[in-house]
Amino acid sequence: MNHYETVFILNPVLSDDQIKETVKKYEDFLVSRGAKMIAKEDWGLKKLAYPIQNKKSGFYHLFEYTVPGEVIGPLEVEFRRDERFMRYLTVRLDKHAIAWAERRREKNKQKA
């Protein structure tokens, strides 16, 4: 089981219900393939550094999870097929990145 973090940007024209449905769909996709969700973060609507598909903003989300490595390929294929996704990035976390992510989660808990 590897530790991964996926950040994705959803199209800004989606409604709140469509965004929640999309996030839930991919969370269920991961869990059905044996993933253990560690954290989910909704970063909200953010301005993009450069236009993507003629859009100047997008809804950012982050998933942090552990899953066997062979699940990442099918997940990214699903991202590519879904027109609601503008961009995504999945990275495998090493021990230093895992420690940093834990500190970031604690810091966010204290702010809330």
N, C-alpha and C positions, 0 to 999 in steps of 0.2 A: 504494500500500500504506500503510494507516494502522496506527498502533501502538495496540493495545487492551489493556485489562486487564478480566477478568471474575472477579468473586467470586460464589460461589454457596454456598447452605446446603442440605445434604441432610438428609433425615429421619433422626432419631436411632435409629429402630428397625431400620435396615438393618444387615446383617452386614458384616464387613470385605470379604468377597468381592463382595457386591452394590455396595458403595461403589467398590471398585477397578474393577468392570465398568462402572459408570456413568461414572466419570471417564474411563476408556479409550474408551468409546463417544463421548463428546463431544470428546475429543482427536482421535480418528479422524475425526469429523465435520468438524472444522476443517481438519485436514491434507488431507483429501480435496478440500476446496474451495480449496486453495492457501495455507493459513496456514503460517507459519513459527513454531513454538513457541519462545519465548525462555526462559520459566521456568514451572514448575509448583510450587505449594506446597500442602502439606497442613497446614492449621492445626489439625486435630484437632477433637475434641468441645469445644464452647464453650457456656457458658450464655448464653441470649438475654436481652436487656434487657426484653423483654415476650413473652408467649406467642404463638406462631404455630401455628395449627391445633391448639391445646391442647397444644403441645409446649413444654418449657422449655429445650431445648438442641438443638443441631444440629451436623453435621459441616461445617466450613468448608473450602473449596478456592479456590485462586486460579490462574488461567491468565493469562499475559502472552504476547502474540503479535502478529504483523503479518499483516494480511489486507486484501483489498479491502473497502470499506465495504458493498457489497451482500450480503455473507455474514452480517452481523450480524442482519438481519431474520429469515432462516430459522433461525438459531441460537436466537434468543429464542422463536420459535414452537415449536421442539422443547422448549425448557425449559418452556414453558407446558403442553405436552401431557403431560409426564412427571410423574407424581404423586410421584416421589421427591424433587423439588425443592420446597423451602419458599419460598425467595427467591433472586433473582439480581440482579446489577447489572453492566452493561457500560459502561465509559467509554473514550473516546478520549483518549490521553495526548498532551499537548503536549511541547515540548522540555524544559521544566522538570520535568514529571512523569516523563519518561523518565530524566532525570539522577537524580532522587530514587529511582526504582525500581532503577537500577543501584547506587547507594550502599547501598540496603537489601539487595540481593542480596549485595554484597561483605561487608556487616556480618554477614549470616546465615552466609556461608561461614566467616568467621573464628570465629564461635561454635561451629560444628560441628567 
